[in-house]
Structure formats: structure tokens, C-alpha cells
């Protein structure tokens, strides 16, 4: 929990105790120990209820909040209209309808709450189709557009983003936080050679992204000084602007979502686009090293996919014809198991786990 949030919660807790204690001791009973204790207890209860309400709606983003406010407004108008209609009906039929004053008030309250609830619920359910229209002008909701993609530092360090962006699939969608650019310029000046070279490579990729016509890379100046972790800042910004995060961090491949924000991983996208191999298909592969098992060789396709060849150990450094046995999907990509065409006696499927550890 950051300092600003802790201060706000503590402030309202103290404020609740102060107001309710003041009210209790200034009442008809005056200042007594019972009134003082009751005021402090009631204030603490109200303050904790406020904090609990905050925790309950922690993931309630700004867009949903705005829709709820609009729904409450229309619900209020609907409730008032229902109460007005009821009053008009009763005024026109005073001779036939007789209601006790208490029953009439209860009926009006029920109709008013029904109108507010119905208006709010309909606004929330129709949030994607909601729009305000004026003659000759129509303001449509942003929900009709695709979500923007917020870049993190790992994407800029991966040159594959240039190829993806150049295809036009990400036009008008990429957003880069200013605080991330400042961090990269700061890292480019450090003494650590690895960090400095990575930062300079990221800045080079950034310049090439800016030069791509039609991409229209956008910058966001929002910063969160109280958050020190860069990824924490990116997640908070993504929630604030209702965007997804595009990353190339291998550790986030298995994370489908983070605090209500979708994580789109460049590695997972690359693996999904790798060509599929069918059992029985023949391919040519260069054997580069020995495998785990005897007479086993290992090669790699152009996209980096590991190919394990039974009987390929004697062809190190050579291009040979192989036949696909099976394809195994792992967390780091695909592994293809094959037989050398002139080594059909090695037709068993190797131990997947050993080769996966080697990869």
C-alpha cells in the first residue's frame, strides 16, 4: 500500500471519529463517558466501513465508475417520474383509491428505489452501446474501439516489435509511458556495460518505431512517484487508461491477467505464429550438436524451434532429410522429434523431459 493511500484512509478514519464524537457529546445528553465512548466507537465503525468499501471496489475502474454515475442520474430521473405518475393517478382518482399516508410514503420510496436501480442496471449492462446523440452530432463510446497497448521496457529491447509494428496491425494502438523513456536514458549513462547496452538498444528501437509511418506511437505523461517498481507503474497506468500491456518478458508467458489487466506476450505471439509440423512430414535440417540419447542429434529451424533427430548424431554439421515423429508444446516454445530417413531403426520417441531440460 503506498503512502498517499495510507494517509487518505487514516485521515478519513480520524475525520469520522472526530465528527461522530463531536455530535454525540454535543447532543442532549452532553459530555459523558458513555457518549464519548459511543461517538468514538461509531466513528471507528464508519471509518472501517469506508475502508472496507474502498477494498471491495478496488478494481472498479474509472470508466465503470463514470457509467455508474450516469446510471444513477438517469435512475434518479426515472424514480422521480414514477413517483410523479403515481401522485397524478392518485390525484385523479381520489374517490376510488384510498391509501393510508404511511402506505403511500412506502409505495413512493419503493418506486423511487426501483427507478434508480433499474436506470443504473440498464446503464451498466448497455455500457458498450451507450452513446449521447445531438442533432447532426453523435458522441460514441470509446468501447467501440480496440484497446490500446501499453509498452513495457522488455518490448523495446526486443527488435521483433519493429517487424510486428511495420505490418500495420498495431497502428494507432501503441502507448509508451514517459517515465519509461526517462528510465532508459538514465540507464544509458550507468557504468554497467550490460545495462547500458540494453538501454541504448531499446532507445534505437524506439527511434525506429517513431519513424514508422502510420504507426503514430503515442506518449503518456502520467507518472506515479510513490511507486518505485517500473512494472507496478505500468500496471497502474494500464488500469487508469483501460489498456492492455504488451511485454516480451519470458516470465509473463504464463500470466493471463494481472490486477484486471490483460498481458499480451510477444514470445507467446511468436510461438503461435510458428509453422505447424505434421507427423510423417519430411524436412531438411542441419544437425548442430549431439542429443541426450545415443546417436541422437539436435538441430534448429530458422525460427529457433529445437528439432531432435533420432540417428542424427553421426551427421553433425550436415544437412539431412528427416521425418517428423511428433511435436511437443512446452512453456518456451515447440520441440519437434524426428527420425533420420536412413535411420528408421531409431523410430522410438525420445524422453521429452530430458530434451526440455536441455532446451
C-alpha positions as CSV (number, residue, x, y, z in Angstrom):
1,X,0.0,0.0,0.0
2,X,1.5,3.4,-1.0
3,X,1.9,6.3,1.3
4,X,-0.8,8.5,-0.3
5,X,-3.4,5.8,0.0
6,X,-2.5,5.0,3.7
7,X,-2.6,8.8,4.5
8,X,-6.1,9.1,2.9
9,X,-7.5,6.2,4.7
10,X,-6.1,7.3,8.1
11,X,-7.3,10.9,7.5
12,X,-10.9,9.8,6.8
13,X,-10.8,7.4,9.8
14,X,-9.8,10.2,12.1
15,X,-12.4,12.5,10.5
16,X,-15.2,10.0,11.0
17,X,-14.2,9.6,14.7
18,X,-14.0,13.4,15.2
19,X,-17.4,14.2,13.6
20,X,-19.4,11.5,15.3
21,X,-17.7,12.0,18.7
22,X,-18.4,15.8,18.4
23,X,-22.0,15.0,17.5
24,X,-22.5,12.6,20.4
25,X,-21.0,14.9,23.1
26,X,-22.8,18.0,21.9
27,X,-26.3,16.3,21.9
28,X,-29.0,16.5,24.6
29,X,-27.0,14.2,27.0
30,X,-24.0,16.5,26.9
31,X,-20.4,15.3,27.6
32,X,-20.5,12.0,29.4
33,X,-18.1,9.0,29.2
34,X,-20.9,6.9,27.6
35,X,-21.5,9.5,24.8
36,X,-17.7,9.8,24.3
37,X,-17.3,6.1,24.0
38,X,-20.3,5.8,21.8
39,X,-19.0,8.5,19.5
40,X,-15.5,7.0,19.2
41,X,-16.9,3.5,18.6
42,X,-19.4,4.7,16.0
43,X,-16.7,6.8,14.3
44,X,-14.3,3.9,14.1
45,X,-17.1,1.7,12.7
46,X,-18.0,4.2,10.0
47,X,-14.3,4.7,9.1
48,X,-13.7,1.0,8.8
49,X,-16.8,0.7,6.7
50,X,-15.4,3.3,4.3
51,X,-12.1,1.5,4.1
52,X,-13.9,-1.8,3.5
53,X,-15.9,-0.1,0.7
54,X,-12.7,1.0,-0.8
55,X,-11.2,-2.5,-0.7
56,X,-14.4,-4.0,-2.1
57,X,-14.3,-1.7,-5.2
58,X,-10.5,-1.8,-5.6
59,X,-10.7,-3.0,-9.2
60,X,-13.6,-0.7,-10.2
61,X,-12.0,1.3,-12.9
62,X,-12.8,4.9,-13.8
63,X,-14.8,4.1,-16.9
64,X,-17.2,1.8,-15.0
65,X,-17.5,4.5,-12.3
66,X,-18.5,7.1,-14.8
67,X,-21.1,4.7,-16.3
68,X,-22.5,4.1,-12.8
69,X,-22.7,7.9,-12.2
70,X,-24.6,8.3,-15.4
71,X,-26.8,5.4,-14.5
72,X,-27.6,6.9,-11.1
73,X,-28.6,10.2,-12.8
74,X,-31.0,8.6,-15.2
75,X,-32.2,6.3,-12.5
76,X,-33.0,9.3,-10.3
77,X,-35.0,10.9,-13.1
78,X,-36.8,7.6,-13.7
79,X,-37.6,7.3,-10.0
80,X,-38.9,10.8,-9.8
81,X,-41.0,10.2,-12.9
82,X,-42.6,7.1,-11.4
83,X,-43.4,8.9,-8.2
84,X,-44.9,11.8,-10.1
85,X,-47.0,9.4,-12.2
86,X,-48.3,7.7,-9.0
87,X,-49.2,11.1,-7.5
88,X,-51.1,12.1,-10.6
89,X,-53.0,8.9,-10.7
90,X,-54.0,9.3,-7.0
91,X,-55.0,12.9,-7.5
92,X,-57.2,12.0,-10.4
93,X,-58.9,9.0,-8.6
94,X,-59.3,10.3,-5.1
95,X,-62.8,8.9,-4.9
96,X,-61.9,5.3,-5.8
97,X,-58.4,4.8,-4.3
98,X,-57.8,5.4,-0.7
99,X,-54.3,4.8,0.8
100,X,-53.1,5.5,4.3
101,X,-50.4,8.2,4.4
102,X,-47.8,5.7,5.7
103,X,-48.6,3.2,3.0
104,X,-48.4,5.9,0.3
105,X,-45.0,7.1,1.5
106,X,-43.7,3.5,1.5
107,X,-45.0,3.0,-2.0
108,X,-43.3,6.2,-3.2
109,X,-40.0,5.1,-1.7
110,X,-40.2,1.7,-3.3
111,X,-41.0,3.2,-6.7
112,X,-38.2,5.7,-6.4
113,X,-35.6,3.0,-5.4
114,X,-36.9,0.8,-8.3
115,X,-36.4,3.6,-10.8
116,X,-32.8,4.3,-9.5
117,X,-31.9,0.6,-9.5
118,X,-33.4,0.0,-13.0
119,X,-31.7,3.0,-14.5
120,X,-28.3,2.2,-13.0
121,X,-28.5,-1.5,-14.0
122,X,-29.6,-0.8,-17.6
123,X,-26.7,1.8,-18.0
124,X,-24.1,-0.7,-16.8
125,X,-25.4,-3.5,-19.0
126,X,-25.6,-1.3,-22.0
127,X,-22.2,0.4,-21.4
128,X,-20.8,-0.7,-24.7
129,X,-23.8,0.5,-26.7
130,X,-24.3,3.7,-24.7
131,X,-24.0,7.0,-26.6
132,X,-25.3,10.5,-26.4
133,X,-26.8,11.9,-29.6
134,X,-27.4,15.6,-30.5
135,X,-28.9,16.7,-33.8
136,X,-26.2,16.3,-36.5
137,X,-23.7,15.2,-33.9
138,X,-23.1,11.7,-32.3
139,X,-20.6,11.0,-29.5
140,X,-19.8,7.4,-29.4
141,X,-18.2,5.5,-26.5
142,X,-14.5,4.5,-26.6
143,X,-15.6,0.9,-26.0
144,X,-16.3,0.6,-29.7
145,X,-12.6,0.8,-30.4
146,X,-9.9,-1.8,-29.8
147,X,-8.0,-1.4,-26.5
148,X,-4.7,0.4,-26.6
149,X,-1.4,-1.5,-26.0
150,X,0.9,-0.1,-23.3
151,X,4.6,-1.0,-24.0
152,X,7.0,-2.1,-21.3
153,X,10.8,-2.0,-21.3
154,X,11.2,-5.6,-22.4
155,X,9.4,-4.9,-25.7
156,X,11.7,-2.1,-26.6
157,X,14.7,-4.4,-26.0
158,X,13.3,-6.9,-28.5
159,X,13.7,-5.9,-32.1
160,X,10.8,-8.2,-33.2
161,X,8.4,-5.4,-32.2
162,X,9.6,-3.5,-35.3
163,X,8.5,-6.3,-37.6
164,X,5.1,-6.5,-35.9
165,X,4.6,-2.8,-35.9
166,X,5.6,-2.5,-39.6
167,X,2.8,-4.8,-40.6
168,X,0.2,-2.2,-39.6
169,X,-1.6,-4.4,-37.0
170,X,-0.7,-2.0,-34.2
171,X,-1.4,1.3,-35.9
172,X,-2.9,4.0,-33.5
173,X,-2.7,1.5,-30.6
174,X,0.8,1.7,-29.1
175,X,1.3,3.9,-26.0
176,X,4.6,4.5,-24.3
177,X,4.9,6.0,-20.8
178,X,7.3,8.9,-20.4
179,X,8.7,7.6,-17.2
180,X,9.9,4.5,-19.1
181,X,11.8,6.7,-21.6
182,X,13.4,8.6,-18.7
183,X,14.5,5.4,-17.1
184,X,16.1,4.3,-20.4
185,X,18.0,7.5,-20.7
186,X,19.2,7.1,-17.1
187,X,20.3,3.5,-17.7
188,X,22.2,4.5,-20.9
189,X,24.5,6.6,-18.6
190,X,25.3,3.9,-16.0
191,X,28.6,2.2,-15.7
192,X,27.3,-1.4,-16.0
193,X,28.0,-2.4,-19.6
194,X,25.1,-4.9,-19.9
195,X,22.5,-2.4,-18.6
196,X,23.9,0.4,-20.7
197,X,24.0,-1.6,-24.0
198,X,20.4,-2.9,-23.4
199,X,19.2,0.7,-22.8
200,X,20.9,2.0,-25.9
201,X,19.4,-0.9,-27.9
202,X,16.0,0.0,-26.6
203,X,16.4,3.6,-27.5
204,X,17.4,2.7,-31.0
205,X,14.3,0.5,-31.3
206,X,12.2,3.5,-30.0
207,X,13.6,5.8,-32.6
208,X,12.8,3.3,-35.4
209,X,9.2,2.9,-34.0
210,X,8.8,6.7,-34.1
211,X,10.0,6.7,-37.7
212,X,7.4,4.2,-38.9
213,X,4.7,6.0,-40.9
214,X,1.2,5.2,-39.9
215,X,2.1,3.8,-36.5
216,X,1.6,7.0,-34.6
217,X,3.2,6.0,-31.4
218,X,1.7,8.0,-28.5
219,X,3.3,9.1,-25.2
220,X,1.6,9.2,-21.8
221,X,2.9,11.7,-19.3
222,X,1.2,10.2,-16.3
223,X,3.6,9.1,-13.5
224,X,3.3,7.5,-10.1
225,X,6.1,8.9,-8.0
226,X,5.0,6.8,-5.0
227,X,5.5,3.6,-6.9
228,X,9.2,2.6,-7.4
229,X,8.8,-0.6,-9.4
230,X,8.6,0.2,-13.1
231,X,6.2,-2.7,-13.8
232,X,3.9,-1.6,-11.0
233,X,3.7,1.8,-12.6
234,X,2.8,0.3,-16.0
235,X,0.1,-1.9,-14.4
236,X,-1.4,1.2,-12.7
237,X,-1.3,3.2,-15.8
238,X,-2.9,0.4,-17.8
239,X,-5.8,0.2,-15.3
240,X,-6.1,4.0,-15.4
241,X,-6.4,4.3,-19.2
242,X,-8.1,0.9,-19.6
243,X,-5.4,-0.6,-21.8
244,X,-3.6,-3.9,-22.2
245,X,0.1,-4.4,-21.7
246,X,2.4,-5.7,-24.4
247,X,5.5,-7.3,-23.0
248,X,8.4,-9.5,-24.1
249,X,9.2,-10.7,-20.6
250,X,9.5,-14.5,-20.8
251,X,8.3,-14.8,-17.1
252,X,4.9,-13.4,-18.0
253,X,4.0,-16.0,-20.6
254,X,2.0,-18.0,-18.1
255,X,0.2,-14.9,-16.7
256,X,-3.2,-14.4,-18.4
257,X,-4.0,-11.3,-16.4
258,X,-2.6,-9.1,-13.7
259,X,-4.9,-7.0,-11.5
260,X,-7.6,-7.0,-14.2
261,X,-5.1,-6.0,-17.0
262,X,-4.5,-8.4,-19.9
263,X,-0.9,-9.3,-20.6
264,X,0.0,-9.8,-24.2
265,X,3.4,-11.5,-24.6
266,X,5.5,-11.1,-27.7
267,X,7.1,-14.5,-27.2
268,X,3.7,-16.2,-27.0
269,X,2.7,-14.4,-30.2
270,X,5.9,-15.6,-31.9
271,X,5.3,-19.2,-30.8
272,X,1.7,-19.1,-32.0
273,X,2.9,-18.0,-35.5
274,X,5.5,-20.7,-35.9
275,X,4.7,-23.2,-38.7
276,X,3.0,-26.4,-37.6
277,X,4.6,-29.7,-38.4
278,X,2.5,-32.8,-39.0
279,X,3.6,-36.4,-38.2
280,X,5.1,-38.0,-41.3
281,X,6.2,-34.7,-42.9
282,X,9.7,-34.5,-44.3
283,X,12.0,-31.6,-43.7
284,X,15.7,-30.7,-44.1
285,X,17.6,-29.8,-41.0
286,X,21.3,-29.1,-40.2
287,X,22.5,-31.2,-37.2
288,X,24.4,-28.9,-34.9
289,X,25.2,-31.0,-31.8
290,X,24.6,-34.3,-30.1
291,X,21.5,-35.0,-28.1
292,X,20.9,-36.7,-24.8
293,X,20.5,-40.2,-26.1
294,X,23.0,-42.3,-28.1
295,X,23.2,-41.5,-31.8
296,X,20.8,-38.6,-31.3
297,X,21.4,-35.2,-33.0
298,X,19.9,-31.7,-32.4
299,X,19.2,-29.0,-34.9
300,X,17.2,-25.8,-35.1
301,X,14.7,-24.3,-37.6
302,X,15.1,-20.7,-38.7
303,X,12.6,-19.5,-36.0
304,X,14.7,-21.2,-33.3
305,X,12.5,-24.3,-32.8
306,X,14.5,-27.2,-31.5
307,X,14.5,-30.4,-33.7
308,X,15.6,-33.6,-32.0
309,X,16.7,-36.3,-34.6
310,X,17.0,-40.0,-33.8
311,X,20.0,-41.3,-35.6
312,X,21.3,-37.8,-36.4
313,X,24.3,-37.9,-34.1
314,X,26.6,-39.1,-36.9
315,X,25.6,-36.1,-39.2
316,X,27.0,-33.2,-37.1
317,X,27.4,-30.2,-39.3
318,X,25.5,-31.7,-42.2
319,X,22.1,-31.0,-43.8
320,X,19.9,-34.2,-43.8
321,X,16.4,-35.3,-44.6
322,X,14.3,-36.1,-41.6
323,X,10.8,-37.3,-41.0
324,X,8.6,-35.8,-38.2
325,X,7.5,-38.1,-35.5
326,X,5.7,-35.8,-33.1
327,X,5.5,-32.2,-31.9
328,X,5.7,-31.3,-28.2
329,X,4.5,-27.9,-26.9
330,X,6.4,-26.5,-24.0
331,X,6.4,-23.3,-22.0
332,X,9.3,-22.0,-24.0
333,X,8.0,-23.0,-27.4
334,X,7.8,-26.1,-29.6
335,X,10.1,-29.1,-29.8
336,X,10.0,-31.4,-32.9
337,X,11.0,-35.0,-32.7
338,X,12.1,-36.7,-36.0
339,X,13.9,-39.7,-37.4
340,X,16.7,-39.6,-39.9
341,X,15.3,-41.1,-43.1
342,X,18.2,-43.7,-43.3
343,X,17.9,-44.4,-39.6
344,X,14.4,-45.9,-39.3
345,X,15.5,-48.4,-36.7
346,X,15.7,-45.4,-34.2
347,X,11.9,-44.9,-34.5
348,X,11.1,-44.6,-30.8
349,X,10.1,-41.2,-29.4
350,X,12.8,-39.9,-27.1
351,X,12.4,-38.8,-23.5
352,X,10.6,-35.4,-23.7
353,X,11.6,-34.3,-20.3
354,X,15.3,-34.7,-20.8
355,X,15.3,-32.7,-24.0
356,X,13.0,-30.0,-22.5
357,X,15.5,-29.5,-19.7
358,X,18.3,-29.3,-22.2
359,X,16.5,-26.6,-24.1
